[in-house]
Amino acid sequence: MKLNKSDILKALETITVAGEGKNMVESGAVRNVITFGDEVVVDIVLSTPALHIRKRAEVDVMKAIHEHVYEKAKVKVNSKVETPEKEAPKNEIKGKQIPGIKNIIAVASGKGGVGKSTVTSNLAVTLAKMGFKVGLLDADIYGPSAPIMFDVERERPLSVKVGDKSKMKPIENYGVKILSIGFFTQPNQAVVWRGPMAAKALNQMIFDAAWGELDFMLIDLPPGTGDIHLSIMQSLPITGAVVVSTPQNVALADARKGVAMFQQESINVPVLGIIENMAYFTPEELPNNKYYIFGKEGAKNLAEDIEVPFLGEIPLVQSIREAGDVGRPAALQTATPVEKAFEELTKKVVQEVVGRNENLPPTEAIKITTMAGCSAVKK
């Protein structure tokens, strides 16, 4: 007897695979039917890996063909399992731009102690003074300083309803929305976390927060080049990076590595430029004098050497340190050389962001795999 493919398909419509809810043909489980006289080969694909369901489906195919088409048909069933990929929960989706946030600027440093967090906080308040909507994510998990610098140490983020979800409401001061791990720990409590725990905390502050509409989100990264940096760049498409350094050679060597990290082909985050902090010392009683304690124009020379923009220099002034300690960034002081320095610096950063957005495509978040105990980064 010569078997007909349409008769075989009609017979297979009588079978319902466990867990599918539809007949085998309608659900797409039947991928191919081939007939050769009284022989038939049926290829099926199941989404359930359970062996007993797979074997039951094979038997049901044979029985259906024997009962509804030809009882002596020689039936061969090829079955395989294709498990559908699970969709990541929305709050864990990596590499997605946060709705409402236009530009994400990472502020980094090759080493600690160069004033990266001080520069970040003053950039944030200066942007806010210029009329921009600004957010600051303190990603320095092991040494959070934003709560102190913005005088909000005792504040705790509240939960707000956004649509049908509960989200963290960032703390706001001086026109800047802030989230930091420091809001969730005690002042004398050390954060002793491995990389995955730190990355999870960061993702919660990024994606489970009600940031609202922002022109700029500044991310205060930890010093160095490590796991947190990769986690941030995996989670978000960074518009551009700013590297902070002091003028001395030991800081410049690490700043060079910081720039190189962002410029790796597999990371490819545009470097907006280098900022030189503690460029010179000006005593209060001699406001026109400049003493180059850590060296002169080291970061400027580095920027020229590696061909990235030099964004400006910030003097070593006692009032900057004092302002940070009392929780009122120095850029808030009016009609002072410090305010002017931060205004010039911020204008340059904004110019670089505008130029970057006009001339370069959006940055892609990176994908990270782990091989032989080392982090491998790839697009």
C-alpha positions in Angstrom: 0.0 0.0 0.0 1.2 3.5 -0.8 0.9 5.8 2.1 -0.3 9.5 1.7 1.3 12.3 3.6 -2.0 14.2 4.2 -3.5 11.0 5.7 -0.5 10.8 8.0 -0.9 14.4 9.2 -4.6 13.9 9.8 -3.8 10.9 12.0 -1.2 12.9 13.9 -3.8 15.6 14.6 -5.4 13.1 17.0 -2.4 13.2 19.3 -1.9 15.7 22.1 1.6 15.9 23.6 1.7 16.2 27.4 2.2 19.8 28.4 1.6 21.2 24.9 -2.2 21.8 25.0 -2.5 21.5 21.2 -2.4 18.5 18.8 1.0 17.4 17.6 0.6 19.1 14.1 -0.9 22.4 15.4 1.8 22.8 18.1 4.5 22.4 15.5 5.9 19.3 17.0 5.7 17.5 13.7 8.6 18.8 11.6 8.7 16.4 8.7 6.8 13.4 7.2 8.3 11.3 4.5 6.6 8.3 2.9 8.0 5.4 0.8 5.3 3.0 -0.2 4.2 1.4 3.1 7.0 3.0 5.0 6.8 6.4 6.8 9.4 8.5 8.7 8.1 11.1 11.1 10.4 13.7 12.6 9.1 15.3 15.8 10.5 18.0 18.2 9.4 18.2 21.8 9.9 21.0 24.3 9.8 18.7 27.3 13.1 16.9 28.1 11.4 14.2 30.2 12.3 10.8 28.7 8.9 9.2 29.5 7.0 11.9 27.6 9.4 11.5 24.6 8.9 7.8 24.5 5.1 8.1 24.9 5.0 10.5 22.0 6.9 8.1 19.8 4.5 5.3 20.7 1.4 7.5 20.1 2.7 8.4 16.6 3.0 4.7 15.7 -0.4 3.8 17.1 -2.2 6.7 15.4 -0.8 5.8 12.0 -1.6 2.1 12.5 -5.1 2.8 13.7 -6.1 5.7 11.3 -4.0 5.0 8.2 -2.6 1.5 7.7 -2.2 -1.1 10.4 0.8 -2.7 8.7 2.7 0.5 8.0 6.4 0.4 8.8 6.8 3.5 11.0 10.0 5.1 12.1 9.9 8.1 14.5 12.8 10.4 15.0 12.4 12.6 18.1 14.5 15.3 19.7 14.1 17.9 22.4 14.5 21.6 21.9 14.0 23.5 25.2 12.9 27.1 24.7 15.2 29.7 26.2 13.8 31.3 29.3 13.2 35.0 29.0 15.1 36.9 31.5 13.0 38.8 34.1 12.7 42.4 33.0 14.6 43.7 36.0 17.6 41.5 35.1 17.8 42.3 31.4 21.4 43.2 30.6 22.6 45.8 28.2 19.3 47.7 27.9 19.1 51.5 28.0 17.0 52.6 31.0 13.9 54.4 29.7 14.1 58.1 30.2 17.9 58.3 30.7 19.6 60.1 27.8 23.3 59.9 28.6 25.2 57.6 31.0 28.7 58.8 31.9 31.1 56.5 33.8 33.7 58.4 35.9 36.7 56.2 36.6 40.3 56.4 37.9 43.2 54.1 37.5 44.0 54.3 41.3 42.4 55.4 44.5 42.9 58.7 46.2 42.9 60.9 43.1 39.6 62.5 44.0 37.3 60.7 41.6 34.2 60.8 43.8 34.8 64.5 44.6 35.0 65.3 40.9 31.9 63.2 40.2 29.8 64.9 42.9 30.9 68.4 41.7 30.2 67.5 38.1 26.7 66.3 39.1 25.7 69.5 41.0 27.2 71.7 38.3 25.1 69.9 35.7 22.1 70.4 37.9 22.9 74.1 38.3 23.0 74.4 34.5 19.4 73.1 34.3 20.0 69.4 33.4 18.2 66.6 35.1 20.9 64.5 36.8 21.3 61.2 38.6 24.3 59.8 40.4 24.9 56.0 40.9 27.6 55.4 43.5 29.0 52.1 42.1 31.9 52.1 44.5 30.4 49.2 46.4 33.3 48.8 48.8 33.9 52.5 49.5 30.7 54.4 48.9 31.1 58.1 49.5 28.1 59.8 47.8 25.9 59.8 50.9 28.5 61.8 52.9 29.3 64.2 50.0 25.6 65.0 49.5 24.8 65.2 53.3 22.3 62.3 53.1 24.0 59.7 55.2 20.9 59.1 57.3 18.4 58.9 54.4 16.9 55.6 53.2 15.3 55.1 49.8 11.6 54.6 49.9 9.5 52.2 47.8 7.3 53.8 45.1 4.8 52.3 42.7 5.7 52.6 39.0 2.9 51.0 37.0 2.3 47.6 38.7 5.8 47.4 40.2 7.5 48.6 43.3 10.8 50.5 42.8 13.3 52.3 44.9 13.0 56.1 44.9 16.5 57.7 44.7 17.5 60.1 47.4 17.6 63.7 46.1 19.7 66.7 47.2 21.0 69.7 45.4 19.0 68.7 42.4 20.7 65.4 42.0 19.0 62.0 42.4 21.4 59.6 44.2 21.6 55.8 44.9 24.4 54.2 46.8 25.0 51.0 48.6 25.9 53.3 51.5 22.1 53.9 52.0 21.7 50.2 52.9 24.6 49.6 55.3 25.6 51.0 58.6 28.5 53.5 58.8 30.8 51.0 60.6 29.7 48.1 58.4 32.2 46.7 55.9 30.8 45.4 52.6 32.5 42.0 52.2 31.0 40.7 49.0 32.3 38.6 46.1 31.9 39.9 42.6 28.5 38.3 41.8 26.9 39.7 45.0 28.2 43.2 44.2 27.0 42.9 40.6 23.5 41.9 41.8 23.3 44.9 44.1 24.3 47.2 41.3 21.7 45.8 39.0 19.0 46.3 41.6 20.1 50.0 42.0 20.1 50.4 38.2 17.0 48.6 37.1 14.8 48.5 40.2 15.0 52.2 40.8 12.5 54.9 39.7 15.1 57.3 38.1 12.5 59.1 36.0 13.7 61.4 33.2 17.4 62.2 33.3 19.6 64.1 30.9 22.7 62.6 32.6 23.4 59.7 34.8 26.9 59.8 36.3 28.3 56.5 37.5 31.0 56.8 40.2 33.1 53.7 39.5 35.5 52.1 42.0 39.2 52.8 41.4 41.2 50.4 39.2 39.9 48.1 36.4 38.0 45.1 37.6 34.9 43.1 38.1 32.5 46.0 39.0 33.6 47.9 35.9 32.8 44.9 33.7 29.5 44.4 35.4 28.4 48.0 34.8 29.5 47.9 31.1 27.6 44.6 30.8 24.5 46.0 32.3 24.4 49.4 30.5 25.4 50.9 27.2 27.7 53.6 28.5 27.6 56.9 26.5 31.2 57.7 27.4 33.8 57.5 30.1 35.8 60.2 32.0 39.1 59.3 33.7 40.3 61.3 36.7 44.0 61.4 37.6 46.5 63.5 39.5 49.6 64.8 37.8 52.2 62.5 39.3 53.7 59.6 37.4 52.4 56.8 39.6 48.8 58.0 39.1 49.3 58.7 35.4 50.5 55.1 34.8 47.2 53.8 36.2 45.1 56.4 34.4 46.7 55.1 31.2 45.5 51.6 32.0 42.0 53.0 32.8 41.7 54.6 29.4 43.1 51.4 27.8 40.3 49.4 29.5 37.6 51.5 27.9 39.4 51.5 24.5 39.7 47.7 24.2 38.1 46.6 21.0 35.8 44.2 22.9 34.6 47.0 25.2 34.8 50.0 23.0 33.4 52.7 25.3 34.2 56.2 24.0 36.6 58.1 26.3 35.3 61.6 26.6 38.6 62.7 28.2 40.9 63.0 31.1 40.5 65.3 34.1 43.5 66.4 36.1 42.6 66.8 39.8 44.9 68.4 42.4 46.7 70.1 39.5 48.3 72.7 41.6 48.0 74.2 45.1 46.8 77.7 45.7 46.9 78.9 49.4 44.0 81.0 50.5 46.3 83.9 51.5 48.0 83.8 48.0 45.1 83.2 45.6 47.2 84.1 42.5 50.0 81.6 43.3 50.2 78.1 41.9 52.5 75.4 43.4 52.7 72.2 41.4 53.1 69.8 44.3 52.4 66.6 42.3 54.0 67.7 39.1 52.9 70.1 36.3 50.4 69.2 33.5 51.0 65.4 33.8 47.4 64.5 32.9 47.4 67.0 30.1 50.5 65.6 28.6 49.1 62.0 29.0 45.9 63.1 27.1 48.0 64.5 24.3 50.1 61.3 24.2 47.2 58.9 24.0 45.1 61.2 21.8 42.1 61.7 24.0 40.6 65.1 25.0 41.9 67.0 28.0 38.8 68.2 29.9 40.5 70.5 32.4 42.2 70.8 35.7 41.0 71.2 39.3 43.2 72.9 41.8 44.2 71.5 45.2 42.1 73.8 47.4 41.3 73.2 51.1 37.7 74.3 50.6 37.0 71.5 48.1 37.9 68.9 50.7 36.0 70.7 53.5 32.9 71.0 51.3 32.9 67.3 50.6 33.3 66.4 54.3 30.3 68.5 55.3 28.1 67.3 52.5 27.9 70.4 50.3 30.0 70.0 47.1 32.3 72.9 46.5 30.8 73.8 43.1 27.8 75.0 45.0 29.8 77.9 46.3 29.1 81.0 44.2 31.6 83.4 42.7 34.6 81.4 43.6 37.6 80.1 41.6 36.5 76.6 42.4 33.0 77.1 41.1 34.5 78.6 37.9 36.9 75.6 37.5 34.0 73.1 37.8 31.8 75.1 35.4 34.5 75.1 32.7 35.2 71.4 33.3 31.5 70.6 33.1 30.9 72.6 29.9 33.8 70.7 28.3 32.3 67.3 29.3 28.9 68.4 27.9 30.6 69.5 24.6 32.3 66.1 24.3 29.0 64.2 25.0 27.3 66.3 22.3 30.1 65.6 19.8 30.2 61.9 20.7 26.4 61.6 20.1 26.6 63.4 16.8 29.6 61.5 15.4 29.5 58.0 16.9 26.8 55.3 17.0 25.3 54.3 20.4 27.5 52.2 22.6 26.6 48.5 22.9 26.7 46.8 26.3 29.4 44.1 26.4 28.9 40.4 27.0 31.1 38.6 29.5 32.1 35.0 29.8 34.4 33.4 32.3 37.1 31.1 31.1 39.8 29.4 33.2 39.1 31.6 36.1 39.7 34.8 34.1 37.2 37.3 32.8 37.0 37.2 29.0 35.2 40.1 27.4 33.5 40.0 24.0 30.9 41.7 22.0 
